Amino acid sequence: MGQTYKGSGVDIEAGDKFVDIIAPYAKSTYRKEVMDGIGPFAAMFSLDLNKFKDPVIVSSTDGVGTKLKLAIDACKFDTIGQDLVAMCVNDLICCGAEPLFFLDYFATGELKPSEHAVIIKGIANACKECGCSLIGGETAEMPGLYAAGDFDLAGFSVGAVGKADIIDGSRIIPGDVLIGIDSSGVHSNGYSLVRKIVKDSGANLNEVADMLLAPTKLYPRLVSRLLSAAGVKGKIKGIAHITGGGLEGNVPRVFPKDCAAVLDINSWQRPEAFRFLQKAGNVEEAEMRRVFNLGIGLVLATDKGTADALLREIKGAGENARVIGEVIPRKDETEVFFK
């Protein structure tokens, strides 16, 4: 018998079965603007030009990093789909955009439809929570490129915002306050260090997996509410998604060049995951601040007069937040000071 594609490690039937399983997940996320479903070579989305005045298309792409490896080691795949979506759409909303649709890329050495479909289900559920459509994606089975059991994920999101409604941080001035909104934990950054701490400390992965694999929080619904709420509409001057680089690496990204920040590191309580990592890994405080979000997933900049109303609106949406700092004039190369 001659050589076959399946004999080389690629199972076309498994791929077809995978599509059959995940197609309903994707379809359940469709907004009315989606014009085609799973199957065509490209997906189509009809932008509602009446909704966005002078629309600007916004895009973002990201992955989950080595949090994937921790999930693989723990055999827990039901949360990383949300991580993938969150890391993309949480970036989109920082400029005031509404996420419209999402595409995923899933690559593995051996496709296991029943086992891997839960990942796509997680992606679809997260898309539904954000109000965006899982409009398409790609599944690649590549034997020899990935070790047994390994896989990779990438996400691509597209959104829109009216040009006049773009949030770019340009209105931020000294005296403005910074409001920190809780993260759900480590989110999806710093996992090379997380995995090393777990390994070197001898921690039982089964005992800490749920804590360390808590999915990245999705902020689009909250931000959408804040951007249209009476009393705070038009008052949010900047939004920073706290990802790799922590607070000191991400908050200044939305500042004008003449601004810096003073953050009160004791104004919130760190989640258990960070206390565990710092103690188990004997990680210095400066390194914790440089690598992790430490419990703050999103930072909003606004004027002092709007801060209380903004905090009430965030609380009304079921989220926890507080003032964590203020904007000051920048005098040198230092962009963030901690007190």
N, C-alpha and C positions, 0 to 999 in steps of 0.2 A: 504493500500500500504506500502511496506517495505521501510527501509531506503535506501537512495541513496547518491552517492558521491556529486552530485549537491546539495542535501539537506543539506549536511554538509558544503557547501560553496565553493566547488571546481567544476568549470564548464569545463569539458573536451572539449566540443564543442567550448567554448570561446578560449581555448588554441589552438585548431586546427585552428581557424579563425585567431588568432594572428600570428601563424607561416605562414599562407598563405599570410598575409599582409606583414610581414617583410622579407620573403625569397628573393624577388626581390631586396630589399635594400642590403642585404648581398651579393648576387650574383654580384651586380654591382661593388663590391670592389675587386673581385677576381684577383689576379695576376696569371700568367701562371703556377706558381708552385703549385697552389691549385689542389689537386687530387680528392676531393669529395665535394659535396655540402651539403646543409641542409638536414638532414634526417638520415644519418648513426649515429652509436653510438659514433663515434670519427671522428675528421677531420684529413685529411692527407695533408702534405705539403712537396714537394720534394725540398730539399735545393740544390741550384745551387753551386756545389763545385768548379766550374771554376771561379765564381765571388769572392769568399772569399778564400784567400790563408791561409791555416792552420786555418780554421774557428773556432770561439768561439761562442757558443750560449749564448745569454744574455736574461734575463727575468725580468719582473717588474709587480707588481700588486698594485692597489690603488682603491680608491673610490672617491666620491665627498663630503663626510662629510655632515654636516648639511646645506650646500648650497641647498641640496635636499629639506629640510623643507621650506626654503624661496621660492623655486620654486613652491612647493605644495601650500603654502599660497597665492602666487601670481597667481596660475593656469597658469604657464608659463613653458612649458616642452620642448620647441624647442631648448634650448641651452645646457642643462645639459649633453646630449649625447657627445657633443664635450668636455665638461669638463672632462668626464670620460676617453676618449681616450687620451686627452692631459696630464692628470696627470700620465699616464703610459708611453706613448711614449717619453715625454719630459725627463723622467728619463733615458730611454734607450740610448738616443743620447748622454748623458753626458760621456759615455765611448767610443763614436765614432761608436756605432752600428747603423745599418739600421733596422728600424722596419719592420718585415716581416708579422706577422699576429697578430690578436687580438681576444679575446673572452670576452663575457660579461655575467654577472649574474644579472638577474632582478627578484626581489622578491616583492610580494605584497599580501595584504589580499584579494583583489578582482580584478581580471584581467578585464580590460576594453580595448579590442583590439583596437578600433578606437582611443581612447584617448591616450593610452600608446604607440602605434606604432610610434608616432612622436619622442619618445625618441630613439628608435632603428634607426630610419631614421637619427637622428642627429649623432649617433654613426657611422653609415655607411658613411655619408658625411665626417666626420672627418677622418675616415680611408682612404677614397679616397684621401683626401687632403694630407695625409701623405704617400701615396703609399703603404699602408699595407692592408691586406685582413681581413675582418670580417669573420673569418673562422668557427665560431660556437658560442654557448652560451647556457644558461639555463634560462628558465622562470619558476618560482616557485610561485604557488598560495597557500598561507598559511593563511587561515582564522583563526582569533583568536590570531595570532602572531603580526599583524600590526593593528594599529588604522585605522578607516575608512579613505580612501583616501591616506594613507601613502604607501610608497614603498622604496626599497633600491636598490642600484646599486653597482656592483663591476666590475673591469676590469682586464684583464690579457693580457700582451703583450709579444711577443717573437721576438727577433732580432738576428742579427749576425754581427760579425766584424772579420776581419783577425787579427790573434794574433799580428802581427807586427804593426797593426794600432790602437791598443787599446790606448785610452787616459785615463791615470790614475793619472795625476797630478805630477808624480814623477820627471818630468823635470823642474818644477816650481822653480825659484830661486829668492832671493831678487833682486829688480830692475825691475822685470817684471811688466807689466801694466795690469789692470783689465778693461775690456770693458763691460759696462752694456747695454743690449738690452731691449727695452721697453716691459712691460707687457701690457695686454689689460685692466687691472684694478685689482680687488681683486683676480682674478683667483679662486682657490677653497680651500683656507685656511683661518682660523680665523672666520668662519661663526657663531660659537656660540656667539662670541662677536658682530659680525655684527647684528645678529638677536636681541640680547639684546638691542643694541643701538637703532635700529628701534623701538622696542617695548617701551622702557623707554622714548624715546624722543617724542613719539607721532607722528612720521613721517608717512605720508601717503604712504603705501607700493606701491600703484599703481603709485605714482609719482616717486619713486626711484627704482622700480623693474628693469627696463631696465639697469640702471647704475650698480646696485649691482649684476645683473645676467649676465652681459657681459661674454661670454664664455672665458675660458682659452685659451690663444694663443697657437697655434701649431707651434713648432719650427723645426721639422724634415727636411722639405724641405730646410729651410735656412741653417741649419747646414750641410746638405749633400752638398749643393753648396759651402759652405766655406771650407769644408774638401778636395774638389777637385779643388778649384780655383787656378790658376797660381799666384804665388807670396805669397800665404798664406798657401798653402798645406804643411802639416807637421809642421806648426808653432803654431798651437793651442795646448797649453800645458795642459789646464784644462778647464772643462765646469761644471758650477754649475747651477742647476735648483733651482730657489728661491721659495721654498714652505713653509710649516710650520716652523716657527723659523726665517723667514725673512733673510736678508742679513747676519746678524751676526751669524746665526745658520747654514747657508748653504754654504757660500763661503769657510770657512775653511775646509769643508769636502773633498775638492780636493787638499789641501795643504800637502806638506811634514811636518813632525812634527816641523821642525826648521823654519817654515815660518808663518808670520802673515800678516794682511792687514791693510792699511789705506784707508778709503773710504771718499770721499768728498760728504757729504749728500746733498750739495747744487748744485751739478753738473748736476742735472736733475730736471724737474718740475713734481711734483706729480699729478697724475690724480685726477679729481674732486671727485671721490668716496672716496679717502683717506682724502681729505680736509673736506668732509661732515662728515665722520665717526669721525674724531678727534674732530670737533667742536660740533656735535650733542651729542657725548658721553663723551665730556670733557676728552678725553683719553690723558694721559701724553705721551710726545714724546718718552721716553724710551720704553713704552709699544707698541707704534705704530711700532717702529723699531724691536721689539722682535716678533711681531705677523704677520705683513703684509709685502708684497714684496715692497710696497711703489712706485710701478711704474717700477721696474726692474724685469723682468721675467727670464732672463738668463744672466750669467756672464761668459765671456771668459778670460782666462789668456794667454798672449803672451808676446814676448819680445818687447822692445820699438821700435826697428827698423821695426817691422811688423805692429805695431798698425795702422798707417795711411792707409796702404793697406787693412787691415782687415776692417776698418771703411768704406772705399770706397766700398768694396764688399758688406757689409751689406746694405749700402745705395742703391746700385745698385739693391738689391733684394727687395727694397721697405720698409725696416725696419729702425727704428730710433735707434741710438746707440751713445755712447760717452765713453771716458775714465772716469771712476768713481773712480779710485784709483790705488794703487800700492802695490806690495809685499815688505815686509820688514822682517828683521831677527826677529824671535820670541825670546823674552827675559824672558817672564814669562808665566803665564797661560792665559793672554789676547790674543785672536786670531784675534779680529777685533777692530780697533780704528776708531772713526768717527771724522771728522774735519769740 
